[in-house]
């Protein structure tokens, strides 16, 4: 391939990568906005998060269109093709992260009218903050194509898994203590599980960085205890 064609591909891909980083910033804001709305029972902020998810969806569509156009115009070889496909996959992971943040925000109005579970929303915000920091570092790894930082992000996902496990036990205890807690705690369980899935999506993004930089899939990662094996606490 001619040098000028290679440089043109690199320039076009860098433009798309910048779009992915901008989209990542929108997703970070959505995650933290949804968790703040949950903790402070802020229905207006929750509605804002839901509304702004449209911008995240539009970003993914634009990025996918840019990648398709790039592939058609530049006809990249193997290494460049891997980079272009990884960018498209990254945008897909970010779009799903935005959906989970939107789902969290949608539950806020219901929880406002339900009995308050002391400390639950704050704990979920801490869980979301952990995922948000992982996302920030994953995007940094993507911007710098840094596989070491990507592996560090992947290793931290076990903290999210363990936090989810602990929250499930806590919510089950609340439900056993008072049937009136069942409705809000079920919503909190779904939110905690969605945040855990956010952590999985962030690790997938980090795995894309490793694949692009090293040409191989990331090593199997350690997982925390599965929520599927949680037993009800003794009364």
C-alpha positions in Angstrom: 0.0 0.0 0.0 1.3 3.5 -0.8 2.6 5.6 2.1 0.1 8.5 1.4 -2.8 5.9 1.6 -1.5 4.7 4.9 -1.3 8.2 6.4 -4.7 9.0 5.1 -6.1 6.0 6.8 -4.4 6.9 10.0 -5.7 10.5 9.9 -9.3 9.2 9.3 -9.1 6.6 12.0 -7.7 9.2 14.5 -10.7 11.4 13.8 -13.0 8.5 14.5 -11.1 7.6 17.7 -11.6 11.2 18.9 -15.4 10.7 18.3 -15.3 7.6 20.5 -13.5 9.4 23.3 -16.2 12.2 23.1 -18.9 9.6 23.3 -17.1 8.0 26.3 -17.3 11.4 28.0 -21.1 11.5 27.5 -21.4 8.0 29.0 -19.3 8.9 32.0 -21.6 11.8 32.6 -24.7 9.6 32.2 -23.4 7.0 34.8 -22.6 9.6 37.4 -25.7 11.7 36.7 -27.9 8.6 37.1 -26.2 7.6 40.3 -26.5 11.1 41.8 -30.2 11.3 40.8 -30.7 8.0 42.6 -28.9 9.0 45.8 -30.5 12.5 46.0 -33.9 11.3 44.7 -33.6 13.9 42.0 -36.3 13.3 39.4 -35.4 16.2 37.2 -31.7 15.0 36.9 -33.0 11.5 36.2 -35.1 12.8 33.4 -32.1 14.7 32.0 -30.1 11.5 31.9 -32.8 9.7 30.1 -33.2 12.5 27.5 -29.5 12.8 26.9 -29.1 9.1 26.1 -30.3 10.1 22.5 -27.0 11.9 22.0 -25.1 8.7 22.9 -27.2 6.6 20.5 -26.6 9.2 17.8 -22.8 9.1 18.5 -22.7 5.4 18.0 -24.6 5.7 14.7 -22.2 8.4 13.5 -19.1 6.4 14.4 -20.4 3.3 12.7 -21.1 5.3 9.6 -17.6 6.8 9.7 -16.0 3.3 10.1 -18.0 1.9 7.2 -17.0 4.8 5.0 -13.4 4.4 6.0 -13.3 0.7 5.2 -14.9 1.4 1.8 -12.5 4.3 0.8 -9.2 3.1 2.3 -9.5 -0.7 2.0 -7.2 -1.3 4.9 -4.9 -4.4 5.3 -5.1 -6.8 8.3 -3.6 -4.6 11.1 -5.5 -1.5 10.1 -8.7 -3.5 9.7 -8.4 -4.8 13.2 -8.1 -1.3 14.5 -11.1 -0.1 12.6 -13.3 -3.0 13.7 -12.2 -2.5 17.3 -13.3 1.2 17.2 -16.8 0.1 16.0 -17.0 -2.5 18.8 -15.9 0.1 21.3 -18.8 2.4 20.3 -21.2 -0.5 20.7 -20.0 -1.1 24.3 -20.3 2.6 25.1 -23.9 2.7 23.7 -24.9 -0.3 26.0 -23.3 1.4 28.9 -25.5 4.4 28.2 -28.5 2.2 28.1 -27.8 0.9 31.6 -27.3 4.4 32.9 -30.7 5.4 31.4 -32.3 2.3 33.0 -31.0 3.4 36.4 -32.4 6.9 35.9 -35.8 5.5 34.8 -36.1 3.8 38.2 -35.6 7.0 40.2 -39.3 8.2 40.0 -40.5 4.8 41.3 -38.0 4.7 44.1 -39.0 8.2 45.2 -42.5 7.0 46.0 -41.3 3.8 47.7 -40.0 3.3 51.2 -36.5 4.5 51.6 -33.8 1.9 52.3 -31.1 3.6 54.4 -27.7 3.7 52.7 -28.8 1.8 49.6 -28.6 4.6 47.1 -25.3 5.8 48.5 -23.8 2.3 48.2 -25.0 2.0 44.6 -23.4 5.4 43.8 -20.1 4.1 45.2 -20.4 1.0 43.0 -21.2 3.3 40.0 -18.2 5.5 40.8 -15.9 2.5 40.7 -17.2 1.6 37.3 -17.0 5.2 36.1 -13.3 5.3 37.1 -12.7 2.1 35.3 -14.4 3.6 32.2 -12.2 6.7 32.4 -9.0 4.6 32.6 -10.2 2.3 29.8 -10.8 5.4 27.6 -7.3 6.6 28.5 -5.9 3.2 27.6 -7.8 3.4 24.3 -6.5 6.9 23.6 -2.9 5.9 24.3 -3.2 2.3 23.1 -1.8 1.2 26.5 -2.3 -2.5 27.1 -0.8 -2.3 30.6 -3.5 0.2 31.7 -6.1 -1.9 29.9 -5.1 -5.0 32.0 -5.3 -2.9 35.2 -8.8 -2.0 34.3 -9.7 -5.6 33.7 -8.3 -6.7 37.0 -10.4 -4.2 38.9 -13.7 -5.7 37.6 -13.5 -8.3 40.4 -14.1 -5.4 42.9 -17.4 -4.6 41.1 -18.4 -8.3 41.2 -17.7 -8.5 44.9 -19.5 -5.3 45.7 -22.5 -6.6 43.8 -22.5 -9.8 45.8 -22.4 -7.8 49.1 -25.2 -5.5 48.0 -27.4 -8.5 47.0 -27.0 -9.9 50.5 -27.8 -6.6 52.1 -31.0 -6.1 50.0 -32.1 -9.7 50.7 -31.8 -9.0 54.4 -33.9 -5.9 54.1 -36.6 -7.8 52.2 -36.7 -10.5 54.9 -37.0 -8.0 57.7 -40.0 -6.1 56.3 -42.2 -7.0 53.3 -42.6 -3.3 52.6 -39.0 -3.3 51.5 -39.5 -5.8 48.8 -40.4 -3.4 46.0 -37.6 -0.8 46.5 -35.1 -3.6 47.2 -36.0 -5.4 44.0 -35.3 -2.2 42.1 -32.0 -1.8 43.9 -31.1 -5.4 43.0 -31.7 -4.7 39.3 -29.6 -1.5 39.5 -26.7 -3.3 41.2 -26.8 -6.0 38.6 -26.9 -3.5 35.8 -23.9 -1.7 37.3 -22.1 -5.0 37.4 -22.8 -5.5 33.7 -21.5 -2.0 33.1 -18.2 -3.2 34.6 -18.2 -6.2 32.2 -18.7 -3.9 29.2 -15.8 -1.7 30.4 -13.6 -4.7 30.6 -14.7 -5.7 27.0 -13.5 -2.3 25.9 -10.2 -2.8 27.6 -9.9 -6.2 25.9 -10.3 -4.5 22.5 -7.3 -2.3 23.4 -5.2 -5.4 24.1 -6.4 -7.0 20.9 -5.5 -4.0 18.7 -2.1 -3.5 20.3 -1.0 -7.1 20.7 -3.0 -8.9 18.0 -4.4 -11.4 20.4 -7.2 -11.8 22.8 -6.8 -10.8 26.5 -6.1 -13.5 29.1 -9.1 -15.0 30.9 -9.9 -12.7 33.8 -10.7 -13.6 37.4 -14.3 -13.1 38.4 -15.8 -12.4 41.8 -18.4 -14.5 43.4 -21.5 -15.0 41.3 -24.8 -13.6 42.5 -26.4 -16.8 41.3 -24.9 -18.7 44.2 -26.0 -16.2 47.0 -27.9 -17.9 49.8 -30.5 -16.0 51.9 -29.0 -14.8 55.2 -30.1 -16.6 58.3 -32.8 -14.7 60.2 
